[in-house]
């Protein structure tokens, strides 16, 4: 099955050992696929960041989907940075930039598939869920802990994600949130989102996403409301 059957091909050429992204590609993916309006993914963002979910999507499109996969992010990837993908995929591999710096580490095990239907379905289900982390999930977690991110510099960093599938015999995937938690250490917070993967109503696996929240301060409802309203306004303006 050709990787060209993967929808991710619409957002960057993936049939190469080295891949780079324009701001337009990263921003389009965030807004059109993930429904994610994080200002870090705006074309004119001073500290533009390629969505971590775009990297995840490319990896499973290029390398295949394993029953067990873990993705650990080492830092942000900006536009026009060339990432090298290994030709030989072992139990673990690193995605490095043109300065030989590791941006993402991947661990895999179990059976593997290149089935476009399953990979496309899993990618879209996960990315849609992940893109709605803010405000849908994080605001509630921050309110419970009486903390919030810095409105002037809202830093929410993708740290890691793992999936554990019981079967690869599926062509539809839905994702359902199972549990959430937020632990606070001074001005840093670690958020964990656990989810179930379902196909035709049956649970076929589980997963977990870990995010780092930095620059935390005391929770202020009016400030949070302003951040959420600005986020929604950006979305409405893009879709107008």
C-alpha positions, 0 to 999 in steps of 0.5 A: 500500500502506497503512503500516497494513500495517506491523507497526511500527504496533503500537508507535506511530501512524506516519500523522502528521507528528509522532510521539512515544513513550511509555516503554511503547512504546519498551520494548515494541519493544525487548523484544518485537521486538528482544529487547533488554534494554538497561537504557536501554530499561526503563520506569523507567530514569533516562536512558530512551532510545527504541531507535534501531532503532525510529526506523529502522523508522518511517522505512522504514515511512513513507518507503519503502525505498531501495536505499541508505540511511544513518542517522546518529544525533545523540543519544538520544531520550527519551519524549514528545519530538515528532519531525517527519518531512518531508513531502517526502523528498529525497536527504537529510533530518533528523528533528528534535525539538520544539526543532528539534534534529536527532536523526537524519539520513538519506541515500537513493538508488536505487530505492524501494519501499513493499512491506509484505512486504519492509519488514516482513521487512527490519525484523524481520531487522535489528532482531533482529540489532541487538538481540543486539549485546550480549552476543553480539557486543560481549563477544567484541570487548571481550575481544579488546581487553582493555577493557570498558564501565563496569558502573555506567553501561554506555554503548553508543550507536548512531552510524550504520547503512547498507544497500546493496541490489542488488534490491528484488525480494524478500519474505523477508530473512535477515541474516548477520554478515560481519565485526566490528571494534573500535578503541580510542582512550583510553576510547572505542571504535568498534565496526563490525558488517558484515552480508550480507542474503540472500533465499532463500539469495542475497545481495541486499545488505550493511550496516554498523552503527557503535556508540560505546562510552564509559567503557572500562576494563581488562577483568575477566572476573568483572565481564563475567560479572556484567553478562551474568548480570544482562542474562540475568536481566532477560530471563528475568524479563520473559519469565516 
